[in-house]
Amino acid sequence: MRWNPTGDDSRPRIDDYLEATGNQLEADSYKSSTYAWNPNEDDTTILRVTKSSYGTFGWCPQQYYIEKFLGMRGETVDHHTRGLNVHDMMEWFWANYTDEQEKSVLKLIDEGDLLEAEKLFNSAIPSPPEPYEFGEDEQIAQWVKWQFNRLVITKGEQWRPVAIEANIQATRFVEVDGVHIPIHMNGFIDGLFADDDGFALMELKTGKYNKNKPTAMRKEMQFYKMMLEHSPHYEFLPITHWGWEFPGGGINGGDGPTMFYEDSKKGGRYASKSIEKGLVRLLEAHLNMEFPPDPGNNEFKCGWCSFQEHCEYWNPADDLEWLESSGANKFLDKLEKDGEDEK
């Protein structure tokens, strides 16, 4: 079941962003950008990059091409619905939990009645019209408990975020073979919190948590940090810390519910270099219009993909004209060479 307690699934449009911020340059940059950037055919546009599109390209360039150039979308599955439901509740909570409710809970905390304080705190959470189906209840309950514990520890100081689902637009240049190429970066940041020295990025995740693999999360945070640093949103700088919340971190064999928080310098230097190299590879793919499949261990990796019937790895001879138009000539050459080797 899909349920948004706000009753509104729409995202702010770029004109809404312009009206709210007055950042005309960024609005114009967004309007001139596209995911389906082909510099060989159109020199009036620039590449648009989000954390999601960057991640899709890193996962599989062919999937990126199918989504961004052909406009195909994968099917919505259970974990997508769970993620949307939990994120919507988080957004609803911060938008609707009032100062008066906070003061009432803090009063009970000051009086030492933590049980009654937590009961009152939890009573603010709305219930869906029908039961959740994909474990949202447990994740929402864990997330709400973390916020209550933070309120107890902070006594309300820097407890509330300074921004939720912050709409960030940024323009920057990426150097490729000595040429500086403009790109537009944009995205919605789950949460931004003030700390004593600056601001912290927080991301909410509804999948499993692997304590031995923090690199992927640090790269996501570095993407957002880079985006902010190239944006006009100086009100959210500097980024001194970042963290992530996995309220359902034990799902699918994960290491359990986890809230992680660290100085952004830890792993940030490596993540910064990695993101920059990834942006160069992404631009090179567009400049050459080459987006070959990257099946890796195909039993695992391709099992997550909805586009097997359109992918040249799985259907190498179905539509050679389409395959060639995808720019995956190197992969086609490899198929031909592999066939000759087998003879």
Beta strands, then each sheet from edge to edge (+ up, - down):
strand 1: 33-34
strand 2: 46-49
strand 3: 163-176
strand 4: 179-194
strand 5: 199-204
strand 6: 239-246
strand 7: 258-263
sheet 1: 1+ 2+ 4+ 3-
sheet 2: 1+ 2+ 4+ 5- 6- 7+
end
